[in-house]
Amino acid sequence: RLQQGYDHSYYFIASFIEQHLRFHAQYLQ
């Protein structure tokens, strides 16, 4: 159960960072 929660939070943070990087990439261009 703990491992499952860790994976969920990891994917959530990963997706959040991906969107953040895409936002800055478009802003810089």
N, C-alpha and C positions, 0 to 999 in steps of 0.2 A: 504494500500500500504506500509506503514511504517513497519507494522508487518511482511508482506511477506518478505521484504528486510532483516529484522532482522533474520528471520528463515533461510534464505539462507546463510547469513554470519555465523550463528551459526553452521550449518551443515558443511560449508566449513572449519571452524576452527576445528571442532570436528574431521573431517576426516584427517585434516593435523596433529593434535596431535596424532591420532591413528597410522598413518604411522610413525611418529617420535618415538613413544614408541616401535613399532614393530622393527624399525631399531636398537634401542639401545638394545632391548631384544636379538636380534640375535647377536649383537656385544659382549654382555657380555657373552653369552653362548659360 
